[in-house]
Amino acid sequence: MSADYVESLRREGRIVIVGASLAGLRAAETLRAEGFAGELTLIGDEPYEPYDRPPLSKSVLLGKASPRHTELPHRREIDAKWRLGVAATGLDLTAKRVRLADGDEVEYDRLLIATGVRARPWPKEEEARLDGVCLLRTRDDAADLCRRLKAGPRRVFVIGAGFAGSEVASACREMGLAVTVAERAGAPLVGALGGVVGAVAADLQTDNGVDLRTHVTVTALEGDAVGRVRAVHLSDESVVEADVVVVSLGSQRNTDWLAGSGLGAGPRGVACDAGCRAFDFRGIVTDDVFVAGDVARSPHALFGYQFLSLEHWGNAVAQAETAAHNMICHGAERRPHLWMPAFWSSMFGVNIKSVGVPPMGDQLMITQGSLAERRFVGVYGHQGRVIAAVSFDNTRWLEFYARQIERGAPFPVEFPTMDRRPEGRHPVAADFPDPSLPTHGPTVTLSGYSPADQQLVFHPARH
């Protein structure tokens, strides 16, 4: 790519961002901040400008914030064309055109894919259409669920005890609502943090009045004569009456519109290199299509160059900034995206944070605090090195462990500052579920080494 082409691109090129998301907005701002003066277009399938999603399952459900007031602040003027409320339906890599649902086509010189993820729906369509069966991903989802919770349902039923499902259950209990949570695994959060920590999360839920049902799946949602949900049938043959059902079965990456495009895109995301450039289905890197945010699947040097899909707020921002920088600079000036995975949640009065890739860990040590007190730091190990850490109400240690992950510190850990309680002296199995089974919980997905791998099959019957 010649210097003249790059300068021409910066002055008068056309950059299209598909995904009016956190990643899409931050990329647009970075492009302008770094001198891009050409035509900038943002395409979004929702009718709203980019908004913040974490509050939707927390303060919005509790009525402490309005779903209409979750817009992301603009850090600078981006002078963009907004194509909102119209989805992208296809991509022609050769002609450099994005096809839209309204039949229009948008041409680009550089394309950023930031389409994120959507909530996985209840797989039985007729049951999913029952009044009172809800998802929680979008602003409209949050407004609908908030309205239903304020109406005082007799019981809320949450399908899936990952982070989102657990946060919904927490909000229900804070509002004084009866809530049942069904989880296929043995405890909440096991896909994200493993069974040892999941057992703490289980106690947290039951102690706060949640009717937690584990090792069960939902077999059917029953409606009444006018099409409202009235009961949930479980695999243990029990039946729970409920007038609001929240389906929290994890997410699906928004890659359907890329089918047939030639990109290395599939259910696990859009594969890209460490510089955010997309791979085609042959594993060859493109030079004019970039990827950022939840939909991206990229290799990480700290984690064996495995392709990681990260559903993290901070990752979306950092990756968007890296992608935007690399889109409009010379090859020698490009930089890799090496953000340390970090995640946080709040439920039942407890602050939960993690760094690294917990699902990659096979062993766990409690290095500070105590599981019984629900105030601790757990460190995960993999192949003799520290790979992740999680804290419950004990965040001050996480920066230290992030540095340990970066330098490949040995595991088991042995620091003078370590808590000497018996539970922390020896590693135990972290107890993650079989990775071949779909889970609702992970915020990080290890998705192998092949950019073009699309061999992921979801079995809804298992839910």
N, C-alpha and C positions, 0 to 999 in steps of 0.2 A: 504494500500500500504506500503510494508516494506521498511525500510531504505536501505536494500541491493539492492532492485529492483531500487530505485531511483538512487543510486550510480552507478549501472550497466548501467542504462539509460543514465546518464550523460557521462559515459566513452565511451560506444559503442552502444548506441541506435540509432534508425533511426527515424528522424523527417522529416515529409513531410509538406510543406506549399503550399497549393493550392491558387494561386493568387499572381502573380509577381507584387504586388501593393506597394503603400506606406506602408500599414500595414504589408504586407508580408516581405518587406525589413527590416523595423525597428524591426520586431520580430526576424528575422534571426540574426541581429546584436546584439540584446539583449541576445539571446541564447548563442552566442559565448562569449559575454562580461561576462556572468554569469557562464561560465565554461563548457558549453556543448561541448564535444570533439568528439561526434559521427558523423554519416552520416546525412548530411542536404541536402534536395532536394527542389528546388523551381519550381513550375509548373505554366506556364502562357500561356493563349491562344493567346496573341499578340507576335510578334517576337522580341519585345524590352524588355530590362531590365527595371525595374520600373522607371517611369518618373512622373513629377509633373503636375497635372491637372489644378490647378487654373489659371496658365498663359495662358492656351489654349483659354479661352474666353476673355482674356484681352490683354496682350502684344503681343501674337502670332498673333491674328487677326489684330492688328494694324501694324504688320511688325516690331515691336521692338525686337522681339526674334524669333528664328527659332524653329519650332516644333521639329527639330532634336537635339536641344540643351536644352531640358527640363529634361534630365536625373537627377534623384535624386542622390545627392552625397552619396558615401559610407562612413559611419563614421568609419568603421573598416573593415578589411578583414574577409569575412564570410566563405571562403573555402566551397562553395556549388556546388552541381550539378544543372545546370540550364536546365530545360526542357521547352524551349520557343517555341511559335508558335504551341502548341498542347494543346487542351482544355481537361480538366477533364470531363468525361462523366458519371461516376457512382462511387458509394462508397459501398463497402462491409464491414459493421461494424464488422461482425463476423470474417472474414478472415483478417481484417485490410489491405485492398487493395484499392487503388484508380485506377479506370479504365480510360484510356486515349483514345482520338479520334483515335490514330494510332493503337489501339489494344493492346498496352502495358499495363502492370499493375505495380504499384509501391507499395511496402509494407512499412508499417510504424509501429512504436511503439507509436508514438504520432503524431496527425494530427492537423494542424491549417488551418481553413477555412477563407480565406481573399479574397474572390472572388468579393467583391464590388458590384457595380451596373452597368447597361448599360442604354443608352438612350432609352426611349420608342419610338418605331418607329411610323410613320404614319400608321394607322390601315388598310388603303386600299392599298393592296400590289402593284397593278398595278400602282396606282398614286405615291406610294413611290419610284418606280423604275424610274420615270421620271428624265431626266438629269436636274440638278439644284435643286433637292430636297435633302436637307442636314440635317444631325444630327451633334451634337457637343458633343462628349464625349472622343474620343480617339485622339491620336497623328495624325493618318491618317485623321480623320475627320477634325481636325484643319488645316492640310496642304491643304486639298481639299477646305475648305471654304475660307481660306486665299487667295488661288490662284484665286478663283471666285470673291472675293471682290476686289482684285487688278486689275482685268480685267475691273472694272468699270461698273457693271450692272446698268440698268436704274432704277430698284427698287428692294429692298430686302423686302421680306415679312417674318415676324417672327410669328410663331404660338405658343402662350403662353408667358405670361409676368411674369414668375417667375424670379428668380435671373439670371439664365443662359440666358434666352431670353432677359431680360432687358440689360444685359451686351453686348450681340450681337448688340442690337439696339444702345447702346451707342457707340460701336466701329464703327458702320456704320456712325453715325452722325459725329464722329470725323474725319472720312475719307471723309466726304462730300457727302455720298451716301443717296439717298432717301430711307426711310424705313417706312413700315407700320407694326404695331404690333396689333394682334388680341388676345383678352383675354375674356374668357367666363364670368369671374367675373366682378365686377364693376370698378376694378382698378388693376394696377400691384401689385405684392407681397402680395396680400391679404391672400393667404394660409399660408404665413410665418409670416406676421406681422399684419394682420388685415386691416379692411377697413379704419380706421382713418389714419394710417400711409400710407396705399395704396393710399389715395387721394393725399398725398404729392408727392409720387412717380409718380402719374399720371401727376401732374402739372410739375414735373421735366422733364418728357418725352416730353410733348407737348411744353413746353417753349424752348426745345432744337430741335424742328422741327420734332419730331416723329409724324407720322399720327397714333394716337392711337385709336383703335376701341374696345370698351368694350361692355359687354353684348351680344357678338356675338360668334358664333362658325363657324369654317370652314366646309363647306358641301362638297366641292370637289376641287381638284387640276386639272386644265385643261392643257393638253399638246398640242403641235403643231404636224404637220405632221411627223416630224422626231424624236419625242419623247422627246422634251425639254419642261420643264414647261413654261407656258406663262401667266397663270392667276389663281387667287384664287377666289372661289365662297363662299360667306358668307351667314349666316342664315337670314340676313336682306335683302337678294336678291341682294345685291351689288356685283360687280365684280371688283377686283383690278388686273391690269396687273403687273406681276413681273417675272423676269428671274432667281432669286434665292429665294428659300423658305427654311427657317430654321425651322425645326420641334423641338420645345422645350416644350414637354409635360411631363416633369419630367422623372423619372427613374424607372427601374425595377431591383429588387435585383436578383443577379445571383445565384439562388437556383435550377434551372431546373435540373441540373446534379445530384441533391440529391433526386430526385423523387424515391420512393421505397426503399430508404436507411434505413428508420426507424428513421431518425432524425426528430426533430420538426422543419421542414423547410417548408416554403411556400412563397407566394408573399410578405409577410411582412418581411421576413428575416429568419435567423437561430436563434432560441431562445437559450439563454444561461443564466447561473446564473451570479451573480456579480463577480465571479472569472473567467469568460469567458469560463466555461465548457458547452458544448452543451447539451441541453435536447434531449431525444428521443421523439417519437410521443406520448408516454404515460405520458410525464412530468417527467420522471426519468432522473436524471443528469448522463451523461457519465463521465468517468475519463480519457479518452485518446483522446477525440476530443474537440478542443477548437475553438473559433470563435473571430474574431476581425475586426474592420473597418465598412464600410458602410453596409455590409451584416449582421452584428450582430444585435440582438434584445435582449436587456438586461434590467433588473430592476434597478431602480435608487432610492436610499433611500430618496433623497431630493424631489422627485416628486411622492410620494405616492406609491413607488415600482411598478409604471406602467412600462411596457416594452417600452423602447424607441429605435427607430432606428435613428441614427444620421449620417447625411451626412456631416461630419465636418472633415477638415484636422487634426486639433489638437486632436480630439477624436480618429482618426485612429492611430495616433502615440502613444497616451497614452494607448489605449486599447491593442495595439500590444505588448507594453512593459510589461503590466500586464499579458497578456496571456502567453508570452514567459517565464516570471519569474515563473508563476504557473505551467507550463508544466514540469519543471525540479526540483521542490523542494518538500519537505515534506508537508503534509497537513497543519500542524500548521504554516508553513512559508508562506502560500499563502496569497495574499492580494486582496482586492476588487477593482474593477474599479469604481471610483467615480468621474470621470472628470466632471468639470463644463462645460456644453455645451456652446460653443462660436463660433461665425460665423462672417465673414466679407465679404464685397463686395465693389466694387467701380464702379460707373457709373455716367456719365454726370458730372464729376468733384466733386462728393460727395462721401465721405467715410461712409459706413454704417456698423455698428457692433452691435452684440447682444450677450447677455449672458442669460443663463437659457432657458426656453421653452416657447417662446411667444405664440404658438398656444394653450397652456394650459390656458392662461389667458382669463378671460371674461370681465375684466375692464382695463382701461388704464388711467394713469395720466401723463401729460406733466410736469415734475418736474424741468427741466432746459431748458432755451431757448424758442424758439417759432416755431410752425409748419409753420407759414407764412414765416419765415426767412429760413426755411429748415436747421436750426441748433438747435438741441434740444436733450433732453433725454426723452424717454417715459418709464414708469414703468408699468408692467402688474401685475394685482392681480388676485388671485384665492382663493376662500374660506377664505378670510380674511388675506392672506399672500402674500408677494412679491414673484412672480414666475419667472419673467424675466425683462429684460430692453433692450432697443434698442437706439442707438444713430445715429444721422446724423451729421457728422462733429463736434462731441463733445465727443470724446472717454475718456476724462480724468475721467469721472464719473463712467465708467463701472466697474472698479475694486471695487469701493465702493459698487455698487449695487450687484455685485457677492457675496460679503461678507454678504449683507443683505439677499440674497436668501439662503445662507448656514445656517444662523442662524434663518431662518423662521420669518423674521421681519414682523410686521403687515402691512396690506394694508387696507385702504388708508394710504399713507406715510405722515409723518409730521416731516420734518427736518428743523432746523434753516436755512440751506443753500438753501432751496427750492425757486425756482423762484415764485414770488407772482403775476405773470400775471394772469388775469382772467381764461385763458384756463387751467391753472394748478391747480386751487384750488379744483376742484371736479372731481371725476372719471367719465369717460364716458364709454359706451359700446365699447369694442375693435373692435367689428364688424368682427369676423371671419366667413367664410362661413360654411355652414352645413357640419360637419365632415363626414357625410355619403357619401358625394360626393367626387369623386377623384379630386385632385388638383395638379397643377404643381409646387406650390411654396414652400411647407415646406422643411426646412432642418432638422427638427425634426418631427418624426411621432410618435404619441401616439398610441400604438398598443395593448392596453388592458393588461389583466393579464394572459391569458392562454398560456403557452409555445407551445401548440400543435394547437393553433387556426390557421386554414387556410381558414377561411370563408371570404375572401376578393375577391370581384368580380369587375373587371374593365369594364366599359361600354364605348367603344371607340366612339360609336355613339353620345355621349354627347359632344364630341369635335368638 
